[in-house]
Amino acid sequence: MHKIGIDLGGTKTEGILLDEKYDIIERKR
């Protein structure tokens, strides 16, 4: 899940905060 946040880069912090909802982050990709 943290890898997704790092992949986004700018949203790295948000990725960590939404660790539980990583699905939402993936949708942003």
PQR file of N, CA, C, O and H, with PARSE charges and radii, in Angstrom:
ATOM      1  N   MET A   1       0.842  -1.197   0.000 -0.4000 1.5000
ATOM      2  CA  MET A   1       0.000   0.000   0.000 -0.0000 2.0000
ATOM      3  C   MET A   1       0.878   1.247   0.000  0.5500 1.7000
ATOM      4  O   MET A   1       0.588   2.220  -0.696 -0.5500 1.4000
ATOM      5  N   HIS A   2       1.940   1.210   0.778 -0.4000 1.5000
ATOM      6  CA  HIS A   2       2.832   2.375   0.819 -0.0000 2.0000
ATOM      7  C   HIS A   2       3.495   2.577  -0.537  0.5500 1.7000
ATOM      8  O   HIS A   2       3.793   3.708  -0.921 -0.5500 1.4000
ATOM      9  H   HIS A   2       2.175   0.420   1.344  0.4000 1.0000
ATOM     10  N   LYS A   3       3.727   1.490  -1.260 -0.4000 1.5000
ATOM     11  CA  LYS A   3       4.341   1.601  -2.585 -0.0000 2.0000
ATOM     12  C   LYS A   3       3.466   2.453  -3.495  0.5500 1.7000
ATOM     13  O   LYS A   3       3.976   3.224  -4.308 -0.5500 1.4000
ATOM     14  H   LYS A   3       3.485   0.571  -0.948  0.4000 1.0000
ATOM     15  N   ILE A   4       2.147   2.316  -3.361 -0.4000 1.5000
ATOM     16  CA  ILE A   4       1.234   3.102  -4.192 -0.0000 2.0000
ATOM     17  C   ILE A   4       1.433   4.589  -3.909  0.5500 1.7000
ATOM     18  O   ILE A   4       1.479   5.405  -4.829 -0.5500 1.4000
ATOM     19  H   ILE A   4       1.732   1.690  -2.700  0.4000 1.0000
ATOM     20  N   GLY A   5       1.550   4.927  -2.627 -0.4000 1.5000
ATOM     21  CA  GLY A   5       1.741   6.338  -2.251 -0.0000 2.0000
ATOM     22  C   GLY A   5       3.039   6.877  -2.842  0.5500 1.7000
ATOM     23  O   GLY A   5       3.085   7.999  -3.346 -0.5500 1.4000
ATOM     24  H   GLY A   5       1.513   4.264  -1.880  0.4000 1.0000
ATOM     25  N   ILE A   6       4.097   6.064  -2.774 -0.4000 1.5000
ATOM     26  CA  ILE A   6       5.387   6.500  -3.314 -0.0000 2.0000
ATOM     27  C   ILE A   6       5.270   6.655  -4.829  0.5500 1.7000
ATOM     28  O   ILE A   6       5.852   7.572  -5.407 -0.5500 1.4000
ATOM     29  H   ILE A   6       4.060   5.153  -2.364  0.4000 1.0000
ATOM     30  N   ASP A   7       4.521   5.761  -5.471 -0.4000 1.5000
ATOM     31  CA  ASP A   7       4.360   5.814  -6.920 -0.0000 2.0000
ATOM     32  C   ASP A   7       3.713   7.135  -7.320  0.5500 1.7000
ATOM     33  O   ASP A   7       4.084   7.735  -8.329 -0.5500 1.4000
ATOM     34  H   ASP A   7       4.048   5.016  -5.002  0.4000 1.0000
ATOM     35  N   LEU A   8       2.747   7.582  -6.529 -0.4000 1.5000
ATOM     36  CA  LEU A   8       2.078   8.843  -6.829 -0.0000 2.0000
ATOM     37  C   LEU A   8       3.029  10.007  -6.599  0.5500 1.7000
ATOM     38  O   LEU A   8       2.943  11.026  -7.284 -0.5500 1.4000
ATOM     39  H   LEU A   8       2.445   7.094  -5.710  0.4000 1.0000
ATOM     40  N   GLY A   9       3.930   9.862  -5.647 -0.4000 1.5000
ATOM     41  CA  GLY A   9       4.910  10.915  -5.392 -0.0000 2.0000
ATOM     42  C   GLY A   9       4.276  12.087  -4.656  0.5500 1.7000
ATOM     43  O   GLY A   9       4.374  12.178  -3.433 -0.5500 1.4000
ATOM     44  H   GLY A   9       4.000   9.034  -5.091  0.4000 1.0000
ATOM     45  N   GLY A  10       3.633  12.978  -5.388 -0.4000 1.5000
ATOM     46  CA  GLY A  10       3.026  14.159  -4.765 -0.0000 2.0000
ATOM     47  C   GLY A  10       1.992  13.763  -3.732  0.5500 1.7000
ATOM     48  O   GLY A  10       1.814  14.452  -2.728 -0.5500 1.4000
ATOM     49  H   GLY A  10       3.553  12.904  -6.382  0.4000 1.0000
ATOM     50  N   THR A  11       1.307  12.650  -3.977 -0.4000 1.5000
ATOM     51  CA  THR A  11       0.265  12.227  -3.043 -0.0000 2.0000
ATOM     52  C   THR A  11       0.811  11.178  -2.088  0.5500 1.7000
ATOM     53  O   THR A  11       0.046  10.414  -1.499 -0.5500 1.4000
ATOM     54  H   THR A  11       1.452  12.091  -4.793  0.4000 1.0000
ATOM     55  N   LYS A  12       2.127  11.136  -1.931 -0.4000 1.5000
ATOM     56  CA  LYS A  12       2.733  10.124  -1.057 -0.0000 2.0000
ATOM     57  C   LYS A  12       2.137  10.206   0.341  0.5500 1.7000
ATOM     58  O   LYS A  12       1.749   9.188   0.914 -0.5500 1.4000
ATOM     59  H   LYS A  12       2.749  11.756  -2.409  0.4000 1.0000
ATOM     60  N   THR A  13       2.063  11.413   0.890 -0.4000 1.5000
ATOM     61  CA  THR A  13       1.523  11.572   2.241 -0.0000 2.0000
ATOM     62  C   THR A  13       0.077  11.112   2.278  0.5500 1.7000
ATOM     63  O   THR A  13      -0.334  10.403   3.196 -0.5500 1.4000
ATOM     64  H   THR A  13       2.378  12.241   0.425  0.4000 1.0000
ATOM     65  N   GLU A  14      -0.693  11.515   1.278 -0.4000 1.5000
ATOM     66  CA  GLU A  14      -2.105  11.145   1.243 -0.0000 2.0000
ATOM     67  C   GLU A  14      -2.239   9.631   1.147  0.5500 1.7000
ATOM     68  O   GLU A  14      -3.141   9.036   1.738 -0.5500 1.4000
ATOM     69  H   GLU A  14      -0.359  12.091   0.532  0.4000 1.0000
ATOM     70  N   GLY A  15      -1.330   9.017   0.394 -0.4000 1.5000
ATOM     71  CA  GLY A  15      -1.365   7.564   0.241 -0.0000 2.0000
ATOM     72  C   GLY A  15      -1.219   6.877   1.586  0.5500 1.7000
ATOM     73  O   GLY A  15      -1.899   5.891   1.868 -0.5500 1.4000
ATOM     74  H   GLY A  15      -0.598   9.500  -0.086  0.4000 1.0000
ATOM     75  N   ILE A  16      -0.323   7.409   2.418 -0.4000 1.5000
ATOM     76  CA  ILE A  16      -0.112   6.808   3.738 -0.0000 2.0000
ATOM     77  C   ILE A  16      -1.360   7.016   4.603  0.5500 1.7000
ATOM     78  O   ILE A  16      -1.790   6.108   5.314 -0.5500 1.4000
ATOM     79  H   ILE A  16       0.229   8.211   2.189  0.4000 1.0000
ATOM     80  N   LEU A  17      -1.933   8.219   4.532 -0.4000 1.5000
ATOM     81  CA  LEU A  17      -3.115   8.506   5.344 -0.0000 2.0000
ATOM     82  C   LEU A  17      -4.271   7.614   4.906  0.5500 1.7000
ATOM     83  O   LEU A  17      -5.067   7.163   5.730 -0.5500 1.4000
ATOM     84  H   LEU A  17      -1.583   8.957   3.954  0.4000 1.0000
ATOM     85  N   LEU A  18      -4.356   7.364   3.591 -0.4000 1.5000
ATOM     86  CA  LEU A  18      -5.436   6.523   3.084 -0.0000 2.0000
ATOM     87  C   LEU A  18      -4.947   5.089   2.925  0.5500 1.7000
ATOM     88  O   LEU A  18      -5.398   4.362   2.040 -0.5500 1.4000
ATOM     89  H   LEU A  18      -3.709   7.731   2.922  0.4000 1.0000
ATOM     90  N   ASP A  19      -4.018   4.693   3.793 -0.4000 1.5000
ATOM     91  CA  ASP A  19      -3.475   3.341   3.713 -0.0000 2.0000
ATOM     92  C   ASP A  19      -4.607   2.320   3.740  0.5500 1.7000
ATOM     93  O   ASP A  19      -4.582   1.339   2.996 -0.5500 1.4000
ATOM     94  H   ASP A  19      -3.651   5.283   4.512  0.4000 1.0000
ATOM     95  N   GLU A  20      -5.590   2.547   4.590 -0.4000 1.5000
ATOM     96  CA  GLU A  20      -6.714   1.619   4.685 -0.0000 2.0000
ATOM     97  C   GLU A  20      -7.555   1.679   3.416  0.5500 1.7000
ATOM     98  O   GLU A  20      -8.113   0.670   2.985 -0.5500 1.4000
ATOM     99  H   GLU A  20      -5.610   3.344   5.194  0.4000 1.0000
ATOM    100  N   LYS A  21      -7.643   2.874   2.817 -0.4000 1.5000
ATOM    101  CA  LYS A  21      -8.464   3.026   1.612 -0.0000 2.0000
ATOM    102  C   LYS A  21      -7.564   3.174   0.392  0.5500 1.7000
ATOM    103  O   LYS A  21      -7.792   4.033  -0.459 -0.5500 1.4000
ATOM    104  H   LYS A  21      -7.189   3.693   3.168  0.4000 1.0000
ATOM    105  N   TYR A  22      -6.534   2.323   0.316 -0.4000 1.5000
ATOM    106  CA  TYR A  22      -5.606   2.384  -0.819 -0.0000 2.0000
ATOM    107  C   TYR A  22      -6.363   2.241  -2.131  0.5500 1.7000
ATOM    108  O   TYR A  22      -5.895   2.690  -3.177 -0.5500 1.4000
ATOM    109  H   TYR A  22      -6.349   1.625   1.008  0.4000 1.0000
ATOM    110  N   ASP A  23      -7.541   1.611  -2.072 -0.4000 1.5000
ATOM    111  CA  ASP A  23      -8.343   1.423  -3.279 -0.0000 2.0000
ATOM    112  C   ASP A  23      -8.669   2.773  -3.902  0.5500 1.7000
ATOM    113  O   ASP A  23      -8.643   2.916  -5.124 -0.5500 1.4000
ATOM    114  H   ASP A  23      -7.922   1.246  -1.222  0.4000 1.0000
ATOM    115  N   ILE A  24      -8.977   3.770  -3.062 -0.4000 1.5000
ATOM    116  CA  ILE A  24      -9.306   5.101  -3.563 -0.0000 2.0000
ATOM    117  C   ILE A  24      -8.081   5.710  -4.241  0.5500 1.7000
ATOM    118  O   ILE A  24      -8.203   6.357  -5.281 -0.5500 1.4000
ATOM    119  H   ILE A  24      -8.999   3.654  -2.069  0.4000 1.0000
ATOM    120  N   ILE A  25      -6.907   5.504  -3.657 -0.4000 1.5000
ATOM    121  CA  ILE A  25      -5.682   6.062  -4.242 -0.0000 2.0000
ATOM    122  C   ILE A  25      -5.450   5.436  -5.614  0.5500 1.7000
ATOM    123  O   ILE A  25      -5.074   6.124  -6.563 -0.5500 1.4000
ATOM    124  H   ILE A  25      -6.808   4.979  -2.813  0.4000 1.0000
ATOM    125  N   GLU A  26      -5.677   4.130  -5.710 -0.4000 1.5000
ATOM    126  CA  GLU A  26      -5.450   3.447  -6.978 -0.0000 2.0000
ATOM    127  C   GLU A  26      -6.364   4.032  -8.047  0.5500 1.7000
ATOM    128  O   GLU A  26      -5.971   4.124  -9.209 -0.5500 1.4000
ATOM    129  H   GLU A  26      -5.983   3.571  -4.938  0.4000 1.0000
ATOM    130  N   ARG A  27      -7.565   4.425  -7.675 -0.4000 1.5000
ATOM    131  CA  ARG A  27      -8.495   5.006  -8.638 -0.0000 2.0000
ATOM    132  C   ARG A  27      -7.943   6.321  -9.180  0.5500 1.7000
ATOM    133  O   ARG A  27      -8.155   6.652 -10.346 -0.5500 1.4000
ATOM    134  H   ARG A  27      -7.885   4.351  -6.730  0.4000 1.0000
ATOM    135  N   LYS A  28      -7.225   7.079  -8.324 -0.4000 1.5000
ATOM    136  CA  LYS A  28      -6.637   8.347  -8.770 -0.0000 2.0000
ATOM    137  C   LYS A  28      -5.576   8.098  -9.827  0.5500 1.7000
ATOM    138  O   LYS A  28      -5.350   8.945 -10.692 -0.5500 1.4000
ATOM    139  H   LYS A  28      -7.053   6.810  -7.376  0.4000 1.0000
ATOM    140  N   ARG A  29      -4.916   6.933  -9.767 -0.4000 1.5000
ATOM    141  CA  ARG A  29      -3.879   6.612 -10.751 -0.0000 2.0000
ATOM    142  C   ARG A  29      -4.531   6.618 -12.112  0.5500 1.7000
ATOM    143  O   ARG A  29      -3.864   6.375 -13.118 -0.5500 1.4000
ATOM    144  H   ARG A  29      -5.099   6.245  -9.065  0.4000 1.0000
TER
END
